[in-house]
Amino acid sequence: MKNHDYRKLDWPLIVCYLILTFVGWISIFSAVYDEDHAQIFDVTQRYGMQFIWIVTSFFIAFAVLFLVNPKLYSTLAWIIYGFSLLLLVAVIFLGIEVNGSRSWFEIGPVRFQPAEVAKIATTLALASLMSSYQFKIKSFKNITRILAIILLPMAIIIMQKETGSSLVFFAFIFMLYREGLSGWYIMFGILAVMIFLVTLSISPFAALIVIFSLLLVARGVIMRRVFLHILFLAVSLPAMIFSPRLGEIQFIAQKITLPDEAWLAMIIIPAFVYHIYSTIKHKFSGMWLTTLSFIGAVMLVFSVEFFFERVLQDHQRARIENLLGINVDLKGAGYNVHQSKIAIGSGGLTGKGFLKGTQTKYNFVPEQSTDFIFCTVGEEWGFMGSTALIFVFLFMIIRIVNLAEKQKDNFNRIFGYSLASILFMHFLINIGMTIGIMPVIGIPLPFVSYGGSSLWSFTLFLFIFIRIDLDRWK
């Protein structure tokens, strides 16, 4: 790189990166501080090891900026993606087990998680595919290819029992929306989450009522007869809700008690048959999409129990139940979050000061140097310090989005939006779970949480974008 190119590096992003890594380092020092090992460079402690990870990440950043040809990323995108899938499969058989999941390679003192690299590899594959000549995102064939690229590593990561890491891949929906994917997909995703939560926290019966109500409203909008459909809903809804409680029915001189879902089926099935009939007869535009969405939603309701019981691990189920208030256990599954909220709340406006946090000092919060590192910031630096850290993150994400919009090459723009989306998902989930609005799923806070694998991968991710951003100056 020529000397005059140094000025064209995006220094605001680099400064944000340096601030976050420094805040992370001193927060880790505070979270696991030991008076017998008071030196922050003591490599026998986590803060000493984090310093090594930071220094090595600087070498990674230097290599990406000055030694690697940026054209290699698009040229080798599919090879990198294939290699990442190979690592994901290999770690199931050759990796070590940590907290119930087999997702880590261990080489001496270094642990490496392939799932972190898989995010970058998937981004490269998507950018390569979507920047190809005459690519159209609204094509069914292309949507299928995109789903395959995203879902394949997700499925393998779930097989490693790392459900939390796999959920981060849903962040690509934001990039796909920017590239022209219909906003209905995001709406369907939000509705799917809502149906999942209603099924889990209330009952499948309640979820089916919600789905049926949405079908009627959607049908009314498409047919431009919203009032009539809402009127029908207002009449039928009380019948659906209260009919199971009216008692047993008489059938051939024998009383039979039907389950809630059976009562609901008596109303939904005839209504749905009529819906199909009128759709075929009148050929309403958009009605088939509504119909398929309804069928998919019903299938989702009856698959929630399988996913919850068979896919999620015991501690993940317990944490979700605690979050939803199904089974509040402040001494078990809810202990981490409860103590984290106490730590953050005790910080007040300006915090207790560096190394003066009582929740931190007496180890009340488990995993405080990794997943719950944000509560250390909240306790010791208070509302002001927490807000400042959040501001740096938001500035970095918004800056990446703005730079992505300026890219002349589609590959670079897609890469930038993917980076911003994944950073935002990590930021949202990690801080959300420390303050009790998200389930605890083991997502690190980028550049701040302890761990070389996460720091290295996010450093590589960020500085690849900073380097390819230079191409727009040509």
C-alpha positions as a Python dict, from the first residue, in 0.01 Angstrom:
ca = {
    (1, 'M'): (0, 0, 0),
    (2, 'K'): (134, 340, -95),
    (3, 'N'): (190, 603, 172),
    (4, 'H'): (-94, 829, 59),
    (5, 'D'): (-338, 541, 110),
    (6, 'Y'): (-293, 552, 487),
    (7, 'R'): (-513, 861, 505),
    (8, 'K'): (-791, 678, 321),
    (9, 'L'): (-823, 404, 580),
    (10, 'D'): (-1141, 454, 776),
    (11, 'W'): (-986, 573, 1099),
    (12, 'P'): (-1317, 627, 1285),
    (13, 'L'): (-1382, 250, 1260),
    (14, 'I'): (-1029, 171, 1369),
    (15, 'V'): (-1061, 406, 1669),
    (16, 'C'): (-1390, 240, 1768),
    (17, 'Y'): (-1219, -98, 1745),
    (18, 'L'): (-932, 17, 1969),
    (19, 'I'): (-1172, 168, 2225),
    (20, 'L'): (-1382, -151, 2246),
    (21, 'T'): (-1081, -382, 2280),
    (22, 'F'): (-932, -160, 2552),
    (23, 'V'): (-1263, -139, 2742),
    (24, 'G'): (-1293, -515, 2713),
    (25, 'W'): (-941, -572, 2846),
    (26, 'I'): (-981, -356, 3158),
    (27, 'S'): (-1332, -495, 3217),
    (28, 'I'): (-1196, -849, 3209),
    (29, 'F'): (-921, -741, 3449),
    (30, 'S'): (-1185, -606, 3686),
    (31, 'A'): (-1420, -905, 3646),
    (32, 'V'): (-1161, -1169, 3744),
    (33, 'Y'): (-920, -952, 3945),
    (34, 'D'): (-702, -1145, 4188),
    (35, 'E'): (-493, -956, 4446),
    (36, 'D'): (-230, -1228, 4431),
    (37, 'H'): (-197, -1162, 4057),
    (38, 'A'): (-237, -786, 4046),
    (39, 'Q'): (-36, -735, 3726),
    (40, 'I'): (-265, -681, 3429),
    (41, 'F'): (-8, -854, 3204),
    (42, 'D'): (-1, -1174, 3411),
    (43, 'V'): (-59, -1446, 3149),
    (44, 'T'): (-166, -1698, 3414),
    (45, 'Q'): (-489, -1498, 3442),
    (46, 'R'): (-757, -1423, 3188),
    (47, 'Y'): (-665, -1057, 3161),
    (48, 'G'): (-307, -1149, 3073),
    (49, 'M'): (-426, -1396, 2810),
    (50, 'Q'): (-667, -1137, 2671),
    (51, 'F'): (-371, -901, 2623),
    (52, 'I'): (-206, -1171, 2412),
    (53, 'W'): (-525, -1214, 2208),
    (54, 'I'): (-539, -836, 2154),
    (55, 'V'): (-176, -817, 2040),
    (56, 'T'): (-220, -1110, 1802),
    (57, 'S'): (-541, -954, 1669),
    (58, 'F'): (-337, -644, 1583),
    (59, 'F'): (-112, -866, 1371),
    (60, 'I'): (-421, -1007, 1201),
    (61, 'A'): (-543, -654, 1128),
    (62, 'F'): (-200, -554, 992),
    (63, 'A'): (-184, -860, 766),
    (64, 'V'): (-533, -799, 628),
    (65, 'L'): (-462, -431, 559),
    (66, 'F'): (-114, -455, 409),
    (67, 'L'): (-26, -812, 311),
    (68, 'V'): (-337, -977, 163),
    (69, 'N'): (-471, -892, -181),
    (70, 'P'): (-840, -801, -129),
    (71, 'K'): (-934, -965, -461),
    (72, 'L'): (-866, -1303, -299),
    (73, 'Y'): (-1181, -1276, -87),
    (74, 'S'): (-1415, -1287, -385),
    (75, 'T'): (-1196, -1532, -576),
    (76, 'L'): (-1168, -1784, -292),
    (77, 'A'): (-1511, -1724, -137),
    (78, 'W'): (-1650, -2070, -214),
    (79, 'I'): (-1331, -2249, -115),
    (80, 'I'): (-1332, -2066, 220),
    (81, 'Y'): (-1700, -2152, 267),
    (82, 'G'): (-1639, -2520, 192),
    (83, 'F'): (-1340, -2530, 426),
    (84, 'S'): (-1547, -2374, 706),
    (85, 'L'): (-1814, -2643, 663),
    (86, 'L'): (-1540, -2906, 683),
    (87, 'L'): (-1417, -2755, 1012),
    (88, 'L'): (-1772, -2745, 1149),
    (89, 'V'): (-1815, -3115, 1080),
    (90, 'A'): (-1465, -3208, 1201),
    (91, 'V'): (-1507, -3038, 1538),
    (92, 'I'): (-1802, -3268, 1619),
    (93, 'F'): (-1565, -3566, 1606),
    (94, 'L'): (-1228, -3413, 1697),
    (95, 'G'): (-1321, -3120, 1921),
    (96, 'I'): (-1347, -3095, 2297),
    (97, 'E'): (-1667, -3061, 2496),
    (98, 'V'): (-1725, -2729, 2672),
    (99, 'N'): (-2045, -2663, 2870),
    (100, 'G'): (-2224, -2951, 2703),
    (101, 'S'): (-2139, -2859, 2342),
    (102, 'R'): (-1868, -3007, 2122),
    (103, 'S'): (-1774, -2699, 1921),
    (104, 'W'): (-1413, -2619, 2014),
    (105, 'F'): (-1072, -2726, 1888),
    (106, 'E'): (-800, -2712, 2152),
    (107, 'I'): (-436, -2668, 2052),
    (108, 'G'): (-220, -2621, 2361),
    (109, 'P'): (-346, -2314, 2551),
    (110, 'V'): (-548, -2195, 2249),
    (111, 'R'): (-913, -2281, 2189),
    (112, 'F'): (-1069, -2216, 1850),
    (113, 'Q'): (-1439, -2223, 1762),
    (114, 'P'): (-1510, -2284, 1389),
    (115, 'A'): (-1859, -2134, 1424),
    (116, 'E'): (-1698, -1789, 1451),
    (117, 'V'): (-1516, -1828, 1120),
    (118, 'A'): (-1829, -1977, 960),
    (119, 'K'): (-1999, -1635, 990),
    (120, 'I'): (-1728, -1477, 775),
    (121, 'A'): (-1725, -1769, 530),
    (122, 'T'): (-2104, -1756, 490),
    (123, 'T'): (-2081, -1382, 431),
    (124, 'L'): (-1822, -1434, 157),
    (125, 'A'): (-2034, -1704, -10),
    (126, 'L'): (-2347, -1487, -3),
    (127, 'A'): (-2157, -1185, -134),
    (128, 'S'): (-2009, -1394, -415),
    (129, 'L'): (-2345, -1538, -515),
    (130, 'M'): (-2545, -1217, -490),
    (131, 'S'): (-2289, -1004, -673),
    (132, 'S'): (-2280, -1241, -971),
    (133, 'Y'): (-2399, -1127, -1312),
    (134, 'Q'): (-2777, -1080, -1349),
    (135, 'F'): (-2852, -1212, -1002),
    (136, 'K'): (-3213, -1144, -896),
    (137, 'I'): (-3299, -1194, -531),
    (138, 'K'): (-3672, -1231, -595),
    (139, 'S'): (-3616, -1544, -801),
    (140, 'F'): (-3738, -1858, -622),
    (141, 'K'): (-3427, -2044, -735),
    (142, 'N'): (-3196, -1779, -591),
    (143, 'I'): (-3389, -1758, -264),
    (144, 'T'): (-3348, -2136, -232),
    (145, 'R'): (-2973, -2106, -290),
    (146, 'I'): (-2944, -1829, -32),
    (147, 'L'): (-3135, -2036, 225),
    (148, 'A'): (-2911, -2336, 158),
    (149, 'I'): (-2595, -2128, 214),
    (150, 'I'): (-2728, -1994, 546),
    (151, 'L'): (-2908, -2300, 682),
    (152, 'L'): (-2632, -2555, 613),
    (153, 'P'): (-2379, -2414, 866),
    (154, 'M'): (-2667, -2341, 1105),
    (155, 'A'): (-2775, -2706, 1100),
    (156, 'I'): (-2421, -2831, 1165),
    (157, 'I'): (-2376, -2584, 1452),
    (158, 'I'): (-2702, -2705, 1607),
    (159, 'M'): (-2564, -3060, 1584),
    (160, 'Q'): (-2273, -2934, 1797),
    (161, 'K'): (-2537, -2829, 2056),
    (162, 'E'): (-2448, -2463, 2001),
    (163, 'T'): (-2801, -2338, 1937),
    (164, 'G'): (-2713, -1986, 2051),
    (165, 'S'): (-2437, -1943, 1793),
    (166, 'S'): (-2663, -2074, 1516),
    (167, 'L'): (-2927, -1809, 1589),
    (168, 'V'): (-2681, -1534, 1490),
    (169, 'F'): (-2714, -1646, 1127),
    (170, 'F'): (-3067, -1503, 1125),
    (171, 'A'): (-2894, -1162, 1116),
    (172, 'F'): (-2845, -1206, 740),
    (173, 'I'): (-3214, -1121, 695),
    (174, 'F'): (-3126, -751, 738),
    (175, 'M'): (-2868, -765, 458),
    (176, 'L'): (-3111, -955, 234),
    (177, 'Y'): (-3377, -691, 297),
    (178, 'R'): (-3134, -419, 186),
    (179, 'E'): (-3059, -617, -130),
    (180, 'G'): (-3426, -632, -231),
    (181, 'L'): (-3585, -915, -36),
    (182, 'S'): (-3950, -839, 37),
    (183, 'G'): (-4022, -695, 380),
    (184, 'W'): (-4291, -961, 416),
    (185, 'Y'): (-4021, -1214, 499),
    (186, 'I'): (-3916, -1007, 801),
    (187, 'M'): (-4283, -971, 897),
    (188, 'F'): (-4330, -1347, 872),
    (189, 'G'): (-4020, -1396, 1087),
    (190, 'I'): (-4158, -1164, 1356),
    (191, 'L'): (-4494, -1342, 1346),
    (192, 'A'): (-4320, -1680, 1373),
    (193, 'V'): (-4138, -1566, 1687),
    (194, 'M'): (-4464, -1432, 1829),
    (195, 'I'): (-4645, -1761, 1760),
    (196, 'F'): (-4356, -1956, 1914),
    (197, 'L'): (-4372, -1747, 2231),
    (198, 'V'): (-4752, -1766, 2257),
    (199, 'T'): (-4743, -2144, 2209),
    (200, 'L'): (-4472, -2182, 2471),
    (201, 'S'): (-4591, -1935, 2733),
    (202, 'I'): (-4970, -1984, 2701),
    (203, 'S'): (-5080, -2286, 2496),
    (204, 'P'): (-5105, -2421, 2139),
    (205, 'F'): (-5478, -2345, 2161),
    (206, 'A'): (-5408, -1974, 2214),
    (207, 'A'): (-5154, -1972, 1929),
    (208, 'L'): (-5406, -2126, 1689),
    (209, 'I'): (-5660, -1858, 1781),
    (210, 'V'): (-5398, -1589, 1703),
    (211, 'I'): (-5319, -1753, 1367),
    (212, 'F'): (-5686, -1781, 1273),
    (213, 'S'): (-5742, -1416, 1367),
    (214, 'L'): (-5450, -1306, 1151),
    (215, 'L'): (-5583, -1512, 860),
    (216, 'L'): (-5920, -1338, 881),
    (217, 'V'): (-5762, -992, 900),
    (218, 'A'): (-5531, -1066, 604),
    (219, 'R'): (-5823, -1203, 404),
    (220, 'G'): (-6027, -892, 481),
    (221, 'V'): (-5743, -664, 365),
    (222, 'I'): (-5698, -855, 38),
    (223, 'M'): (-6074, -868, -33),
    (224, 'R'): (-6123, -510, 90),
    (225, 'R'): (-6392, -629, 330),
    (226, 'V'): (-6209, -575, 655),
    (227, 'F'): (-6520, -478, 853),
    (228, 'L'): (-6712, -798, 771),
    (229, 'H'): (-6417, -1020, 861),
    (230, 'I'): (-6349, -839, 1187),
    (231, 'L'): (-6722, -864, 1270),
    (232, 'F'): (-6708, -1241, 1210),
    (233, 'L'): (-6397, -1260, 1425),
    (234, 'A'): (-6566, -1065, 1705),
    (235, 'V'): (-6854, -1314, 1703),
    (236, 'S'): (-6650, -1632, 1667),
    (237, 'L'): (-6362, -1544, 1900),
    (238, 'P'): (-6560, -1573, 2227),
    (239, 'A'): (-6702, -1904, 2103),
    (240, 'M'): (-6353, -2036, 2029),
    (241, 'I'): (-6215, -1925, 2365),
    (242, 'F'): (-6498, -2029, 2593),
    (243, 'S'): (-6647, -2331, 2415),
    (244, 'P'): (-6400, -2581, 2571),
    (245, 'R'): (-6512, -2462, 2915),
    (246, 'L'): (-6885, -2516, 2855),
    (247, 'G'): (-6860, -2877, 2964),
    (248, 'E'): (-6875, -3221, 2813),
    (249, 'I'): (-7077, -3310, 2503),
    (250, 'Q'): (-7330, -3591, 2481),
    (251, 'F'): (-7252, -3853, 2217),
    (252, 'I'): (-7448, -4182, 2194),
    (253, 'A'): (-7550, -4169, 2560),
    (254, 'Q'): (-7191, -4114, 2663),
    (255, 'K'): (-7017, -3796, 2769),
    (256, 'I'): (-6699, -3707, 2584),
    (257, 'T'): (-6456, -3430, 2675),
    (258, 'L'): (-6272, -3292, 2373),
    (259, 'P'): (-5934, -3118, 2399),
    (260, 'D'): (-5915, -2744, 2332),
    (261, 'E'): (-5759, -2794, 1987),
    (262, 'A'): (-6049, -3018, 1879),
    (263, 'W'): (-6304, -2750, 1964),
    (264, 'L'): (-6101, -2498, 1768),
    (265, 'A'): (-6072, -2734, 1470),
    (266, 'M'): (-6451, -2746, 1447),
    (267, 'I'): (-6445, -2376, 1360),
    (268, 'I'): (-6112, -2339, 1179),
    (269, 'I'): (-6137, -2635, 939),
    (270, 'P'): (-6473, -2537, 781),
    (271, 'A'): (-6360, -2174, 763),
    (272, 'F'): (-6029, -2273, 602),
    (273, 'V'): (-6206, -2498, 347),
    (274, 'Y'): (-6426, -2205, 252),
    (275, 'H'): (-6118, -1985, 231),
    (276, 'I'): (-5957, -2224, -20),
    (277, 'Y'): (-6280, -2247, -218),
    (278, 'S'): (-6320, -1870, -250),
    (279, 'T'): (-5950, -1828, -333),
    (280, 'I'): (-5981, -2069, -627),
    (281, 'K'): (-6317, -1933, -741),
    (282, 'H'): (-6243, -1559, -725),
    (283, 'K'): (-5866, -1573, -787),
    (284, 'F'): (-5779, -1313, -526),
    (285, 'S'): (-5426, -1181, -575),
    (286, 'G'): (-5196, -1262, -283),
    (287, 'M'): (-5439, -1506, -121),
    (288, 'W'): (-5223, -1811, -192),
    (289, 'L'): (-4934, -1654, 0),
    (290, 'T'): (-5170, -1599, 292),
    (291, 'T'): (-5288, -1960, 267),
    (292, 'L'): (-4936, -2103, 266),
    (293, 'S'): (-4840, -1877, 557),
    (294, 'F'): (-5140, -2006, 753),
    (295, 'I'): (-5044, -2369, 689),
    (296, 'G'): (-4681, -2297, 784),
    (297, 'A'): (-4791, -2123, 1105),
    (298, 'V'): (-5007, -2418, 1209),
    (299, 'M'): (-4717, -2655, 1141),
    (300, 'L'): (-4495, -2426, 1353),
    (301, 'V'): (-4736, -2449, 1646),
    (302, 'F'): (-4724, -2827, 1649),
    (303, 'S'): (-4345, -2835, 1609),
    (304, 'V'): (-4270, -2601, 1900),
    (305, 'E'): (-4275, -2881, 2154),
    (306, 'F'): (-4036, -3093, 1945),
    (307, 'F'): (-3792, -2804, 1901),
    (308, 'F'): (-3812, -2702, 2265),
    (309, 'E'): (-3772, -3054, 2406),
    (310, 'R'): (-3540, -3217, 2150),
    (311, 'V'): (-3322, -2938, 2004),
    (312, 'L'): (-3261, -2708, 2302),
    (313, 'Q'): (-3045, -2822, 2592),
    (314, 'D'): (-3177, -2844, 2948),
    (315, 'H'): (-3016, -2520, 3064),
    (316, 'Q'): (-3140, -2335, 2754),
    (317, 'R'): (-3497, -2453, 2815),
    (318, 'A'): (-3473, -2348, 3178),
    (319, 'R'): (-3346, -2001, 3084),
    (320, 'I'): (-3625, -1945, 2829),
    (321, 'E'): (-3886, -2060, 3080),
    (322, 'N'): (-3739, -1822, 3335),
    (323, 'L'): (-3744, -1533, 3085),
    (324, 'L'): (-4107, -1597, 2991),
    (325, 'G'): (-4209, -1637, 3354),
    (326, 'I'): (-4316, -2000, 3305),
    (327, 'N'): (-4082, -2124, 3576),
    (328, 'V'): (-3907, -1848, 3771),
    (329, 'D'): (-3596, -1986, 3940),
    (330, 'L'): (-3375, -1711, 4080),
    (331, 'K'): (-3141, -1965, 4240),
    (332, 'G'): (-3104, -2180, 3930),
    (333, 'A'): (-3162, -2089, 3564),
    (334, 'G'): (-3249, -1726, 3646),
    (335, 'Y'): (-2957, -1671, 3881),
    (336, 'N'): (-2716, -1523, 3624),
    (337, 'V'): (-2963, -1268, 3491),
    (338, 'H'): (-3092, -1178, 3838),
    (339, 'Q'): (-2741, -1106, 3967),
    (340, 'S'): (-2651, -925, 3645),
    (341, 'K'): (-2946, -687, 3683),
    (342, 'I'): (-2851, -625, 4046),
    (343, 'A'): (-2494, -542, 3938),
    (344, 'I'): (-2604, -304, 3661),
    (345, 'G'): (-2866, -137, 3880),
    (346, 'S'): (-2624, -89, 4169),
    (347, 'G'): (-2395, 115, 3945),
    (348, 'G'): (-2632, 410, 3951),
    (349, 'L'): (-2551, 711, 3737),
    (350, 'T'): (-2170, 716, 3746),
    (351, 'G'): (-2083, 372, 3885),
    (352, 'K'): (-1889, 252, 4188),
    (353, 'G'): (-1549, 302, 4030),
    (354, 'F'): (-1282, 78, 3880),
    (355, 'L'): (-1225, -243, 4083),
    (356, 'K'): (-1490, -133, 4334),
    (357, 'G'): (-1790, -332, 4213),
    (358, 'T'): (-1917, -558, 4492),
    (359, 'Q'): (-2111, -795, 4263),
    (360, 'T'): (-1802, -820, 4047),
    (361, 'K'): (-1549, -841, 4327),
    (362, 'Y'): (-1727, -1122, 4510),
    (363, 'N'): (-1807, -1326, 4197),
    (364, 'F'): (-2184, -1311, 4227),
    (365, 'V'): (-2229, -1317, 3848),
    (366, 'P'): (-2106, -1635, 3672),
    (367, 'E'): (-1932, -1600, 3334),
    (368, 'Q'): (-1881, -1230, 3403),
    (369, 'S'): (-1570, -1199, 3187),
    (370, 'T'): (-1740, -1360, 2885),
    (371, 'D'): (-2116, -1354, 2827),
    (372, 'F'): (-2196, -1111, 3112),
    (373, 'I'): (-1907, -865, 3066),
    (374, 'F'): (-2153, -577, 3017),
    (375, 'C'): (-2270, -595, 3381),
    (376, 'T'): (-1911, -519, 3490),
    (377, 'V'): (-1926, -197, 3288),
    (378, 'G'): (-2269, -115, 3432),
    (379, 'E'): (-2165, -168, 3793),
    (380, 'E'): (-1828, 9, 3783),
    (381, 'W'): (-1902, 287, 3534),
    (382, 'G'): (-2277, 326, 3584),
    (383, 'F'): (-2538, 453, 3343),
    (384, 'M'): (-2295, 702, 3190),
    (385, 'G'): (-2032, 440, 3115),
    (386, 'S'): (-2286, 189, 2982),
    (387, 'T'): (-2439, 454, 2757),
    (388, 'A'): (-2095, 552, 2627),
    (389, 'L'): (-2015, 189, 2541),
    (390, 'I'): (-2351, 146, 2365),
    (391, 'F'): (-2288, 468, 2174),
    (392, 'V'): (-1951, 339, 2047),
    (393, 'F'): (-2115, 18, 1927),
    (394, 'L'): (-2400, 200, 1754),
    (395, 'F'): (-2160, 447, 1595),
    (396, 'M'): (-1951, 157, 1460),
    (397, 'I'): (-2255, -24, 1317),
    (398, 'I'): (-2403, 291, 1161),
    (399, 'R'): (-2060, 382, 1020),
    (400, 'I'): (-2029, 40, 856),
    (401, 'V'): (-2377, 75, 704),
    (402, 'N'): (-2292, 421, 566),
    (403, 'L'): (-1966, 294, 417),
    (404, 'A'): (-2143, -8, 269),
    (405, 'E'): (-2385, 226, 90),
    (406, 'K'): (-2091, 407, -70),
    (407, 'Q'): (-1937, 94, -219),
    (408, 'K'): (-1917, 78, -597),
    (409, 'D'): (-1890, -300, -600),
    (410, 'N'): (-2187, -518, -502),
    (411, 'F'): (-1961, -772, -331),
    (412, 'N'): (-1820, -506, -99),
    (413, 'R'): (-2162, -362, -18),
    (414, 'I'): (-2309, -702, 67),
    (415, 'F'): (-2007, -786, 281),
    (416, 'G'): (-2042, -458, 471),
    (417, 'Y'): (-2412, -503, 540),
    (418, 'S'): (-2353, -860, 657),
    (419, 'L'): (-2085, -739, 898),
    (420, 'A'): (-2315, -469, 1036),
    (421, 'S'): (-2603, -717, 1072),
    (422, 'I'): (-2399, -975, 1264),
    (423, 'L'): (-2244, -712, 1491),
    (424, 'F'): (-2591, -574, 1564),
    (425, 'M'): (-2730, -921, 1642),
    (426, 'H'): (-2444, -996, 1885),
    (427, 'F'): (-2478, -651, 2043),
    (428, 'L'): (-2857, -681, 2080),
    (429, 'I'): (-2865, -1034, 2221),
    (430, 'N'): (-2566, -998, 2456),
    (431, 'I'): (-2676, -673, 2619),
    (432, 'G'): (-3038, -788, 2609),
    (433, 'M'): (-2964, -1104, 2807),
    (434, 'T'): (-2762, -915, 3070),
    (435, 'I'): (-3060, -687, 3143),
    (436, 'G'): (-3316, -970, 3126),
    (437, 'I'): (-3501, -902, 2799),
    (438, 'M'): (-3336, -1181, 2598),
    (439, 'P'): (-3280, -1550, 2681),
    (440, 'V'): (-2929, -1642, 2792),
    (441, 'I'): (-2783, -1824, 2490),
    (442, 'G'): (-2409, -1766, 2528),
    (443, 'I'): (-2342, -1489, 2275),
    (444, 'P'): (-2022, -1284, 2338),
    (445, 'L'): (-2008, -906, 2315),
    (446, 'P'): (-1783, -836, 2011),
    (447, 'F'): (-1432, -707, 2093),
    (448, 'V'): (-1521, -683, 2464),
    (449, 'S'): (-1588, -1035, 2596),
    (450, 'Y'): (-1297, -1259, 2692),
    (451, 'G'): (-1179, -1506, 2429),
    (452, 'G'): (-930, -1523, 2148),
    (453, 'S'): (-1157, -1704, 1903),
    (454, 'S'): (-1426, -1434, 1910),
    (455, 'L'): (-1178, -1144, 1909),
    (456, 'W'): (-976, -1284, 1620),
    (457, 'S'): (-1279, -1360, 1404),
    (458, 'F'): (-1442, -1020, 1457),
    (459, 'T'): (-1108, -847, 1399),
    (460, 'L'): (-1069, -1037, 1072),
    (461, 'F'): (-1429, -959, 976),
    (462, 'L'): (-1397, -586, 1046),
    (463, 'F'): (-1058, -528, 887),
    (464, 'I'): (-1147, -719, 570),
    (465, 'F'): (-1422, -462, 524),
    (466, 'I'): (-1193, -171, 608),
    (467, 'R'): (-946, -298, 348),
    (468, 'I'): (-1198, -356, 69),
    (469, 'D'): (-1347, -14, 145),
    (470, 'L'): (-1027, 134, 3),
    (471, 'D'): (-1126, 7, -341),
    (472, 'R'): (-1391, 278, -376),
    (473, 'W'): (-1112, 538, -388),
    (474, 'K'): (-969, 390, -708),
}
